């Protein structure tokens, strides 16, 4: 221990000796990186999700480009079959045809309907027509006469018309004249420098104000902003150095800030209150001594735990992993170099301790806890945990991200239009409609049209795939302009339209992926690929969360060599997650990336708090002290920075809820709930468990 | 006598109601027969696969077929060679139109004028005997194959 202290003192003296040099070096590096920074943050995580995902890689291996399908919802002011509506539809159809990125529009007007010819003279032609070229009266008559054929283009109340737009790249709908009030599902925003600058300005101003209020000095605000800015810029730059071609999602930056901010709070707060009884220099050395080990271990948990995401194939998970590793390591380095060097220039007169009275009050309340209440709470949480595990095992699909879009586009690799490939499609049609009878509106495929043509030519004959004359079917496909819709090179394109109020698309998608035992079917629309990528990731993310829980337990055991401490660490970190999951399931809210990012933020904060708390208890276990005094001291020394850090992040994330960026707002909302749960567990359950399981046993 | 007439009437009606034979000859024979009249066809496209079609210029479905061929000509003409044989539907009384198309300097342009109404045209009454023979040769092959509808589309000697 003495060697440790001596080495730490030598290190501390070294930092003070070269403090000007350290500050100058870091500042110059900061300026250089800020001036040469070219990276923009992305708000659209779609591309990041796709890169490295299994389904997307399969598509690339087949040298096939993914497509985008947008469901345009047109709100009708009057009757859906009125002349005005149909004329507007015609205008829109023509406007969309002028957009070069659009591959195909599937709408009322472009939908191909096959029927037998009514010509009395007899003909080798069948009717395979679209409504595009027909008069308004004819369109109205046809739609009203065979509404079922067009039902996929109407909402149940016929007040909304749907258009499915297939494009090679995302479409900017604001640049197209759409003569309806409309909504587009799945239009993601890419880069928006103005929003990024606004977001981080608000974030920094909020942190500045909150630090000032908490410590009643501007020093904390200035140093806090310097620390966070330096840490963020250094972390982004390092990530860009390693992955120069990958954009950073704005939410990942928030994880990085959340991971690093607590290091500053612990060091600054310790130095701040230490000056009540010590001079600034001794305070600085003591705080280095007190926080070095717990901050080192919290960094280990973040780097090894969340950092393990870099071994995942998914680029977005890798990017979270790398950013947390860099952010944690840089925060650790800055904490014990730049921050110490900066703090050495300041001193606080009459340091203000915000929780002086509340710590005493809290300690008195918690020291006299109800043992039965604690027991009931733990039993109830355990039962809830068992229920959640059972629920996830029995109904895993209920926890998947909900998908709003209702189209799935697939490619079936084959050697062209053959009887075998049509038989496979027939089998697929049969199985999927059997399984999701009420959930699928229609399926567009070469099989559907081949069957339609065969039946139209010979309505009385029983349809059999092996009897199809492929020469004629192919000729018909080209003659009626269907081939490009159902075949790409030698592959068959299948488009599945799902009922608006039917089962979630992810469930169908997952069934399709399981149906094809050869795993040759390719999902080729961006939204479905995204859903598949997220679905594959959820289990990995859950494993990472479990790994972090194990790691926290292991670290605590390693520090204390006491199984009870390790058990407390596990319980305190698991309880917020159990309650959070219970709320998600009770409110039928699915797991999404936003939820998982929020969980990582929470677990990073919670593990910090647990390690700091238990390290303090382990170092300061005085069996003869009263429970009340033990708790009061722990609240002042550790509880306060935990509460402060969490509250500062909580308010920051609360502000993000109102940011006009959907992903950020969601992360903000989930983080607020999780931080509250985590804070309650750290301040209410952890100290009580310590008294119940450790201190009372030593007395 | 009255009953005999009624029975005869019903027998005739039922005979007419029987589905018409799709194709009277095998695909090999059909291919050979078509070879004989290939030179009389109006040829569209340059694709590898041959599509032989009997059309009547005044038949609405034949007109629709031609319209579709031209609508997708880029794709169809690259993959198929379309042989169009002009064969009259008796009820349409289109012989004069057919002979004028065969007789025209550019049969394709005349065909489009008549069938797609792209431009005005004048029908001549005097037609070379040679062209009348072409009309008859096509009709003879069509009857042997069993062409019973228009358009009558054949690929690899098989009809739709």
Interface residues (C-beta under 8 A of the other chain):
Chain A: X117 X119 X121 X122 X123 X124 X125 X457 X469 X471 X472 X475 X478 X479 X480 X481 X483
Chain B: X20 X49 X51 X53 X59 X60 X61 X62 X64 X65 X68 X69 X71 X72 X75 X76 X79 X80 X89 X91 X92 X148 X149 X150 X151 X152 X153 X155 X156 X158 X159 X160
